[in-house]
Amino acid sequence: MKRLSDVLLGFAILGVTAVGPAVAEDCGAPVTVDEALASEDARYAAQMGDDFGAMQKLMGDDLVYIHSSAVVDNKATYIDSMKSGAVKYRVMRRSDVKVRTYGCIAIITGLGNFDVTVKGQDLAVEIRFHSIWAKRAKGLQFVSWEATRTPPKP
């Protein structure tokens, strides 16, 4: 029994020293469904229009972007891939969209159908995605994306 209590005490000490306190950001008023969808629309427009200034404002510095190919980008690498021309989003469509809000956070899920050029190759990509937005002092910011390719239709 003493061994178990020593182990638990060790984990408690490690947990306190290894992980700092979590602090919720004060966003003023909760994010609304309309705000989340308008921000997602603005991001799609910025990406299709190569509006890198808008992307800089819309995307949080802590962005984690997981592509359907399993490639992981942060804000800088994601924007750089578009600036360099390696990736070009020509058309971005979504359907079956659901938005859930939790105070300062909005989670958007749905199906995406994107026409993309990657390293000169045109692709039609069909995915299921989640997109996470955080309401901050700078406004609503895109902080996370994860996509999974959907199976081909028979």
PyMOL CGO cylinders between C-alpha atoms (Angstrom):
from pymol import cmd
from pymol.cgo import CYLINDER

trace = [
    CYLINDER, 0.00, 0.00, 0.00, 2.87, 2.35, 0.82, 0.3, 1, 1, 1, 1, 1, 1,
    CYLINDER, 2.87, 2.35, 0.82, 4.31, 1.74, -2.67, 0.3, 1, 1, 1, 1, 1, 1,
    CYLINDER, 4.31, 1.74, -2.67, 0.99, 2.73, -4.29, 0.3, 1, 1, 1, 1, 1, 1,
    CYLINDER, 0.99, 2.73, -4.29, 0.77, 5.93, -2.26, 0.3, 1, 1, 1, 1, 1, 1,
    CYLINDER, 0.77, 5.93, -2.26, 4.39, 6.79, -3.19, 0.3, 1, 1, 1, 1, 1, 1,
    CYLINDER, 4.39, 6.79, -3.19, 3.61, 6.27, -6.88, 0.3, 1, 1, 1, 1, 1, 1,
    CYLINDER, 3.61, 6.27, -6.88, 0.45, 8.38, -6.67, 0.3, 1, 1, 1, 1, 1, 1,
    CYLINDER, 0.45, 8.38, -6.67, 2.33, 11.12, -4.83, 0.3, 1, 1, 1, 1, 1, 1,
    CYLINDER, 2.33, 11.12, -4.83, 5.02, 11.03, -7.53, 0.3, 1, 1, 1, 1, 1, 1,
    CYLINDER, 5.02, 11.03, -7.53, 2.43, 11.41, -10.28, 0.3, 1, 1, 1, 1, 1, 1,
    CYLINDER, 2.43, 11.41, -10.28, 0.79, 14.26, -8.41, 0.3, 1, 1, 1, 1, 1, 1,
    CYLINDER, 0.79, 14.26, -8.41, 4.11, 16.10, -8.06, 0.3, 1, 1, 1, 1, 1, 1,
    CYLINDER, 4.11, 16.10, -8.06, 5.00, 15.50, -11.72, 0.3, 1, 1, 1, 1, 1, 1,
    CYLINDER, 5.00, 15.50, -11.72, 1.58, 16.63, -12.83, 0.3, 1, 1, 1, 1, 1, 1,
    CYLINDER, 1.58, 16.63, -12.83, 1.85, 19.88, -10.90, 0.3, 1, 1, 1, 1, 1, 1,
    CYLINDER, 1.85, 19.88, -10.90, 5.34, 20.67, -12.16, 0.3, 1, 1, 1, 1, 1, 1,
    CYLINDER, 5.34, 20.67, -12.16, 4.97, 19.42, -15.74, 0.3, 1, 1, 1, 1, 1, 1,
    CYLINDER, 4.97, 19.42, -15.74, 1.65, 21.04, -16.57, 0.3, 1, 1, 1, 1, 1, 1,
    CYLINDER, 1.65, 21.04, -16.57, 0.97, 24.69, -15.88, 0.3, 1, 1, 1, 1, 1, 1,
    CYLINDER, 0.97, 24.69, -15.88, -2.45, 26.00, -15.00, 0.3, 1, 1, 1, 1, 1, 1,
    CYLINDER, -2.45, 26.00, -15.00, -5.02, 26.20, -17.76, 0.3, 1, 1, 1, 1, 1, 1,
    CYLINDER, -5.02, 26.20, -17.76, -6.46, 29.67, -18.12, 0.3, 1, 1, 1, 1, 1, 1,
    CYLINDER, -6.46, 29.67, -18.12, -9.62, 30.31, -20.10, 0.3, 1, 1, 1, 1, 1, 1,
    CYLINDER, -9.62, 30.31, -20.10, -9.45, 33.30, -22.38, 0.3, 1, 1, 1, 1, 1, 1,
    CYLINDER, -9.45, 33.30, -22.38, -12.14, 35.92, -21.78, 0.3, 1, 1, 1, 1, 1, 1,
    CYLINDER, -12.14, 35.92, -21.78, -13.91, 36.40, -25.08, 0.3, 1, 1, 1, 1, 1, 1,
    CYLINDER, -13.91, 36.40, -25.08, -16.56, 38.86, -23.92, 0.3, 1, 1, 1, 1, 1, 1,
    CYLINDER, -16.56, 38.86, -23.92, -19.65, 37.20, -25.35, 0.3, 1, 1, 1, 1, 1, 1,
    CYLINDER, -19.65, 37.20, -25.35, -19.99, 33.58, -26.49, 0.3, 1, 1, 1, 1, 1, 1,
    CYLINDER, -19.99, 33.58, -26.49, -19.32, 32.85, -30.15, 0.3, 1, 1, 1, 1, 1, 1,
    CYLINDER, -19.32, 32.85, -30.15, -22.49, 32.41, -32.22, 0.3, 1, 1, 1, 1, 1, 1,
    CYLINDER, -22.49, 32.41, -32.22, -23.22, 29.94, -35.00, 0.3, 1, 1, 1, 1, 1, 1,
    CYLINDER, -23.22, 29.94, -35.00, -23.52, 32.84, -37.47, 0.3, 1, 1, 1, 1, 1, 1,
    CYLINDER, -23.52, 32.84, -37.47, -20.12, 34.25, -36.43, 0.3, 1, 1, 1, 1, 1, 1,
    CYLINDER, -20.12, 34.25, -36.43, -18.48, 30.84, -36.84, 0.3, 1, 1, 1, 1, 1, 1,
    CYLINDER, -18.48, 30.84, -36.84, -19.95, 30.24, -40.30, 0.3, 1, 1, 1, 1, 1, 1,
    CYLINDER, -19.95, 30.24, -40.30, -19.11, 33.78, -41.45, 0.3, 1, 1, 1, 1, 1, 1,
    CYLINDER, -19.11, 33.78, -41.45, -15.51, 33.29, -40.31, 0.3, 1, 1, 1, 1, 1, 1,
    CYLINDER, -15.51, 33.29, -40.31, -15.27, 29.91, -42.07, 0.3, 1, 1, 1, 1, 1, 1,
    CYLINDER, -15.27, 29.91, -42.07, -16.69, 31.53, -45.23, 0.3, 1, 1, 1, 1, 1, 1,
    CYLINDER, -16.69, 31.53, -45.23, -14.10, 34.32, -44.96, 0.3, 1, 1, 1, 1, 1, 1,
    CYLINDER, -14.10, 34.32, -44.96, -11.31, 31.74, -44.61, 0.3, 1, 1, 1, 1, 1, 1,
    CYLINDER, -11.31, 31.74, -44.61, -12.50, 29.83, -47.68, 0.3, 1, 1, 1, 1, 1, 1,
    CYLINDER, -12.50, 29.83, -47.68, -12.66, 33.09, -49.67, 0.3, 1, 1, 1, 1, 1, 1,
    CYLINDER, -12.66, 33.09, -49.67, -9.17, 34.10, -48.50, 0.3, 1, 1, 1, 1, 1, 1,
    CYLINDER, -9.17, 34.10, -48.50, -7.72, 30.74, -49.46, 0.3, 1, 1, 1, 1, 1, 1,
    CYLINDER, -7.72, 30.74, -49.46, -9.36, 30.63, -52.89, 0.3, 1, 1, 1, 1, 1, 1,
    CYLINDER, -9.36, 30.63, -52.89, -8.40, 34.27, -53.52, 0.3, 1, 1, 1, 1, 1, 1,
    CYLINDER, -8.40, 34.27, -53.52, -4.81, 34.02, -52.24, 0.3, 1, 1, 1, 1, 1, 1,
    CYLINDER, -4.81, 34.02, -52.24, -5.56, 36.77, -49.71, 0.3, 1, 1, 1, 1, 1, 1,
    CYLINDER, -5.56, 36.77, -49.71, -2.62, 36.13, -47.39, 0.3, 1, 1, 1, 1, 1, 1,
    CYLINDER, -2.62, 36.13, -47.39, -3.29, 39.23, -45.28, 0.3, 1, 1, 1, 1, 1, 1,
    CYLINDER, -3.29, 39.23, -45.28, -6.78, 37.97, -44.46, 0.3, 1, 1, 1, 1, 1, 1,
    CYLINDER, -6.78, 37.97, -44.46, -5.37, 34.51, -43.71, 0.3, 1, 1, 1, 1, 1, 1,
    CYLINDER, -5.37, 34.51, -43.71, -2.86, 36.04, -41.27, 0.3, 1, 1, 1, 1, 1, 1,
    CYLINDER, -2.86, 36.04, -41.27, -5.71, 37.71, -39.36, 0.3, 1, 1, 1, 1, 1, 1,
    CYLINDER, -5.71, 37.71, -39.36, -8.14, 34.77, -39.48, 0.3, 1, 1, 1, 1, 1, 1,
    CYLINDER, -8.14, 34.77, -39.48, -5.66, 32.08, -38.43, 0.3, 1, 1, 1, 1, 1, 1,
    CYLINDER, -5.66, 32.08, -38.43, -4.43, 31.84, -34.86, 0.3, 1, 1, 1, 1, 1, 1,
    CYLINDER, -4.43, 31.84, -34.86, -0.69, 31.68, -34.26, 0.3, 1, 1, 1, 1, 1, 1,
    CYLINDER, -0.69, 31.68, -34.26, -1.36, 28.32, -32.55, 0.3, 1, 1, 1, 1, 1, 1,
    CYLINDER, -1.36, 28.32, -32.55, -3.08, 26.77, -35.60, 0.3, 1, 1, 1, 1, 1, 1,
    CYLINDER, -3.08, 26.77, -35.60, -2.73, 23.01, -36.05, 0.3, 1, 1, 1, 1, 1, 1,
    CYLINDER, -2.73, 23.01, -36.05, -3.83, 21.96, -39.54, 0.3, 1, 1, 1, 1, 1, 1,
    CYLINDER, -3.83, 21.96, -39.54, -4.02, 18.21, -40.22, 0.3, 1, 1, 1, 1, 1, 1,
    CYLINDER, -4.02, 18.21, -40.22, -4.59, 17.49, -43.89, 0.3, 1, 1, 1, 1, 1, 1,
    CYLINDER, -4.59, 17.49, -43.89, -6.50, 14.46, -45.19, 0.3, 1, 1, 1, 1, 1, 1,
    CYLINDER, -6.50, 14.46, -45.19, -3.07, 13.15, -46.28, 0.3, 1, 1, 1, 1, 1, 1,
    CYLINDER, -3.07, 13.15, -46.28, -1.96, 13.20, -42.59, 0.3, 1, 1, 1, 1, 1, 1,
    CYLINDER, -1.96, 13.20, -42.59, 0.49, 16.06, -43.26, 0.3, 1, 1, 1, 1, 1, 1,
    CYLINDER, 0.49, 16.06, -43.26, 0.51, 18.45, -40.30, 0.3, 1, 1, 1, 1, 1, 1,
    CYLINDER, 0.51, 18.45, -40.30, 1.02, 22.20, -40.75, 0.3, 1, 1, 1, 1, 1, 1,
    CYLINDER, 1.02, 22.20, -40.75, 1.16, 25.17, -38.43, 0.3, 1, 1, 1, 1, 1, 1,
    CYLINDER, 1.16, 25.17, -38.43, 0.07, 28.68, -39.41, 0.3, 1, 1, 1, 1, 1, 1,
    CYLINDER, 0.07, 28.68, -39.41, 3.37, 29.63, -41.03, 0.3, 1, 1, 1, 1, 1, 1,
    CYLINDER, 3.37, 29.63, -41.03, 3.89, 26.41, -43.00, 0.3, 1, 1, 1, 1, 1, 1,
    CYLINDER, 3.89, 26.41, -43.00, 0.26, 26.30, -44.12, 0.3, 1, 1, 1, 1, 1, 1,
    CYLINDER, 0.26, 26.30, -44.12, 0.27, 29.87, -45.45, 0.3, 1, 1, 1, 1, 1, 1,
    CYLINDER, 0.27, 29.87, -45.45, 3.74, 29.36, -46.99, 0.3, 1, 1, 1, 1, 1, 1,
    CYLINDER, 3.74, 29.36, -46.99, 2.48, 26.32, -48.93, 0.3, 1, 1, 1, 1, 1, 1,
    CYLINDER, 2.48, 26.32, -48.93, -0.09, 28.56, -50.60, 0.3, 1, 1, 1, 1, 1, 1,
    CYLINDER, -0.09, 28.56, -50.60, 2.25, 31.56, -51.05, 0.3, 1, 1, 1, 1, 1, 1,
    CYLINDER, 2.25, 31.56, -51.05, 4.82, 29.36, -52.79, 0.3, 1, 1, 1, 1, 1, 1,
    CYLINDER, 4.82, 29.36, -52.79, 2.20, 27.99, -55.17, 0.3, 1, 1, 1, 1, 1, 1,
    CYLINDER, 2.20, 27.99, -55.17, 2.75, 24.41, -53.97, 0.3, 1, 1, 1, 1, 1, 1,
    CYLINDER, 2.75, 24.41, -53.97, -0.93, 24.34, -52.95, 0.3, 1, 1, 1, 1, 1, 1,
    CYLINDER, -0.93, 24.34, -52.95, -3.76, 26.24, -54.62, 0.3, 1, 1, 1, 1, 1, 1,
    CYLINDER, -3.76, 26.24, -54.62, -7.36, 25.92, -53.42, 0.3, 1, 1, 1, 1, 1, 1,
    CYLINDER, -7.36, 25.92, -53.42, -9.43, 26.56, -56.55, 0.3, 1, 1, 1, 1, 1, 1,
    CYLINDER, -9.43, 26.56, -56.55, -12.90, 25.62, -55.23, 0.3, 1, 1, 1, 1, 1, 1,
    CYLINDER, -12.90, 25.62, -55.23, -13.94, 24.87, -51.63, 0.3, 1, 1, 1, 1, 1, 1,
    CYLINDER, -13.94, 24.87, -51.63, -17.47, 23.59, -51.01, 0.3, 1, 1, 1, 1, 1, 1,
    CYLINDER, -17.47, 23.59, -51.01, -18.98, 22.17, -47.84, 0.3, 1, 1, 1, 1, 1, 1,
    CYLINDER, -18.98, 22.17, -47.84, -22.22, 20.37, -46.99, 0.3, 1, 1, 1, 1, 1, 1,
    CYLINDER, -22.22, 20.37, -46.99, -23.84, 18.50, -44.10, 0.3, 1, 1, 1, 1, 1, 1,
    CYLINDER, -23.84, 18.50, -44.10, -22.53, 21.28, -41.84, 0.3, 1, 1, 1, 1, 1, 1,
    CYLINDER, -22.53, 21.28, -41.84, -23.16, 21.31, -38.11, 0.3, 1, 1, 1, 1, 1, 1,
    CYLINDER, -23.16, 21.31, -38.11, -21.91, 23.99, -35.72, 0.3, 1, 1, 1, 1, 1, 1,
    CYLINDER, -21.91, 23.99, -35.72, -21.59, 23.47, -31.98, 0.3, 1, 1, 1, 1, 1, 1,
    CYLINDER, -21.59, 23.47, -31.98, -20.57, 26.32, -29.71, 0.3, 1, 1, 1, 1, 1, 1,
    CYLINDER, -20.57, 26.32, -29.71, -19.05, 26.13, -26.23, 0.3, 1, 1, 1, 1, 1, 1,
    CYLINDER, -19.05, 26.13, -26.23, -18.57, 29.64, -24.89, 0.3, 1, 1, 1, 1, 1, 1,
    CYLINDER, -18.57, 29.64, -24.89, -15.54, 31.05, -26.71, 0.3, 1, 1, 1, 1, 1, 1,
    CYLINDER, -15.54, 31.05, -26.71, -15.13, 27.97, -28.96, 0.3, 1, 1, 1, 1, 1, 1,
    CYLINDER, -15.13, 27.97, -28.96, -17.01, 26.90, -32.09, 0.3, 1, 1, 1, 1, 1, 1,
    CYLINDER, -17.01, 26.90, -32.09, -16.61, 23.47, -33.69, 0.3, 1, 1, 1, 1, 1, 1,
    CYLINDER, -16.61, 23.47, -33.69, -17.77, 23.12, -37.28, 0.3, 1, 1, 1, 1, 1, 1,
    CYLINDER, -17.77, 23.12, -37.28, -18.13, 19.64, -38.79, 0.3, 1, 1, 1, 1, 1, 1,
    CYLINDER, -18.13, 19.64, -38.79, -19.20, 18.60, -42.24, 0.3, 1, 1, 1, 1, 1, 1,
    CYLINDER, -19.20, 18.60, -42.24, -18.33, 17.25, -45.64, 0.3, 1, 1, 1, 1, 1, 1,
    CYLINDER, -18.33, 17.25, -45.64, -15.93, 19.09, -47.90, 0.3, 1, 1, 1, 1, 1, 1,
    CYLINDER, -15.93, 19.09, -47.90, -15.49, 18.88, -51.64, 0.3, 1, 1, 1, 1, 1, 1,
    CYLINDER, -15.49, 18.88, -51.64, -12.36, 20.77, -52.67, 0.3, 1, 1, 1, 1, 1, 1,
    CYLINDER, -12.36, 20.77, -52.67, -10.71, 21.26, -56.05, 0.3, 1, 1, 1, 1, 1, 1,
    CYLINDER, -10.71, 21.26, -56.05, -7.03, 21.71, -55.23, 0.3, 1, 1, 1, 1, 1, 1,
    CYLINDER, -7.03, 21.71, -55.23, -3.79, 21.89, -57.16, 0.3, 1, 1, 1, 1, 1, 1,
    CYLINDER, -3.79, 21.89, -57.16, -0.91, 20.31, -55.26, 0.3, 1, 1, 1, 1, 1, 1,
    CYLINDER, -0.91, 20.31, -55.26, 2.56, 20.60, -56.80, 0.3, 1, 1, 1, 1, 1, 1,
    CYLINDER, 2.56, 20.60, -56.80, 1.01, 21.05, -60.24, 0.3, 1, 1, 1, 1, 1, 1,
    CYLINDER, 1.01, 21.05, -60.24, -1.43, 18.14, -59.95, 0.3, 1, 1, 1, 1, 1, 1,
    CYLINDER, -1.43, 18.14, -59.95, -5.17, 18.89, -59.99, 0.3, 1, 1, 1, 1, 1, 1,
    CYLINDER, -5.17, 18.89, -59.99, -7.10, 16.95, -57.37, 0.3, 1, 1, 1, 1, 1, 1,
    CYLINDER, -7.10, 16.95, -57.37, -10.76, 16.63, -56.41, 0.3, 1, 1, 1, 1, 1, 1,
    CYLINDER, -10.76, 16.63, -56.41, -10.70, 15.94, -52.68, 0.3, 1, 1, 1, 1, 1, 1,
    CYLINDER, -10.70, 15.94, -52.68, -13.76, 14.73, -50.76, 0.3, 1, 1, 1, 1, 1, 1,
    CYLINDER, -13.76, 14.73, -50.76, -13.39, 14.84, -47.00, 0.3, 1, 1, 1, 1, 1, 1,
    CYLINDER, -13.39, 14.84, -47.00, -15.14, 14.81, -43.66, 0.3, 1, 1, 1, 1, 1, 1,
    CYLINDER, -15.14, 14.81, -43.66, -13.71, 17.59, -41.49, 0.3, 1, 1, 1, 1, 1, 1,
    CYLINDER, -13.71, 17.59, -41.49, -13.79, 19.48, -38.26, 0.3, 1, 1, 1, 1, 1, 1,
    CYLINDER, -13.79, 19.48, -38.26, -12.79, 23.12, -38.01, 0.3, 1, 1, 1, 1, 1, 1,
    CYLINDER, -12.79, 23.12, -38.01, -12.31, 24.81, -34.64, 0.3, 1, 1, 1, 1, 1, 1,
    CYLINDER, -12.31, 24.81, -34.64, -12.55, 28.54, -34.04, 0.3, 1, 1, 1, 1, 1, 1,
    CYLINDER, -12.55, 28.54, -34.04, -11.67, 30.44, -30.83, 0.3, 1, 1, 1, 1, 1, 1,
    CYLINDER, -11.67, 30.44, -30.83, -13.09, 33.86, -30.00, 0.3, 1, 1, 1, 1, 1, 1,
    CYLINDER, -13.09, 33.86, -30.00, -10.24, 36.10, -28.86, 0.3, 1, 1, 1, 1, 1, 1,
    CYLINDER, -10.24, 36.10, -28.86, -9.43, 39.77, -28.38, 0.3, 1, 1, 1, 1, 1, 1,
    CYLINDER, -9.43, 39.77, -28.38, -8.37, 39.82, -32.08, 0.3, 1, 1, 1, 1, 1, 1,
    CYLINDER, -8.37, 39.82, -32.08, -11.73, 38.34, -33.08, 0.3, 1, 1, 1, 1, 1, 1,
    CYLINDER, -11.73, 38.34, -33.08, -12.63, 34.82, -34.11, 0.3, 1, 1, 1, 1, 1, 1,
    CYLINDER, -12.63, 34.82, -34.11, -9.52, 32.82, -35.03, 0.3, 1, 1, 1, 1, 1, 1,
    CYLINDER, -9.52, 32.82, -35.03, -9.12, 29.51, -36.83, 0.3, 1, 1, 1, 1, 1, 1,
    CYLINDER, -9.12, 29.51, -36.83, -7.11, 27.26, -34.49, 0.3, 1, 1, 1, 1, 1, 1,
    CYLINDER, -7.11, 27.26, -34.49, -7.58, 23.66, -35.65, 0.3, 1, 1, 1, 1, 1, 1,
    CYLINDER, -7.58, 23.66, -35.65, -8.50, 21.59, -38.69, 0.3, 1, 1, 1, 1, 1, 1,
    CYLINDER, -8.50, 21.59, -38.69, -8.55, 17.86, -39.21, 0.3, 1, 1, 1, 1, 1, 1,
    CYLINDER, -8.55, 17.86, -39.21, -9.77, 16.10, -42.32, 0.3, 1, 1, 1, 1, 1, 1,
    CYLINDER, -9.77, 16.10, -42.32, -10.28, 12.49, -43.36, 0.3, 1, 1, 1, 1, 1, 1,
    CYLINDER, -10.28, 12.49, -43.36, -10.88, 11.44, -46.94, 0.3, 1, 1, 1, 1, 1, 1,
    CYLINDER, -10.88, 11.44, -46.94, -14.26, 9.90, -47.55, 0.3, 1, 1, 1, 1, 1, 1,
    CYLINDER, -14.26, 9.90, -47.55, -14.42, 6.58, -49.36, 0.3, 1, 1, 1, 1, 1, 1,
    CYLINDER, -14.42, 6.58, -49.36, -15.16, 6.69, -53.10, 0.3, 1, 1, 1, 1, 1, 1,
    CYLINDER, -15.16, 6.69, -53.10, -18.81, 6.38, -54.01, 0.3, 1, 1, 1, 1, 1, 1,
    CYLINDER, -18.81, 6.38, -54.01, -19.69, 3.03, -55.63, 0.3, 1, 1, 1, 1, 1, 1,
]
cmd.load_cgo(trace, "trace")
